[in-house]
Amino acid sequence: VRLVAEGDGWRPQLLCERSDPFLGCADFDALLFEHLSAKVAAKYGDAVKPGSRAGFRLLDGCERLRKLLSTLPEASTTVENLVEGTDVP
């Protein structure tokens, strides 16, 4: 992660740089899964369990969302048939 400020002219000024070699996209997907699973449970009353069909669908949606967020400041996706035939945005 880099924190950059606008510098003089065309060259930005690097303020801070931090990395973690043990943090990867699977960790980010897992955190997204936990967060979105809790939101689905609160809104629809059904918890999405890891390893279930709904869990795989949600994990696929988390991966799509992560890829979109790598290029866009905001993103949304829909997971089809997540809760009893309901598409969840």
SULMOMO-V872332 format. One record per helix or strand of 2 or more residues. SS is the DSSP state (~ for helix, > for strand). FROM is the first residue (numbers start at 0). LEN is the number of residues. If there is no record, write none. Layout:
ss={SS SS}
from={FROM FROM}
len={LEN LEN}
This chain:
ss={> > ~ ~ > >}
from={1 12 24 52 78 85}
len={4 5 20 17 5 3}
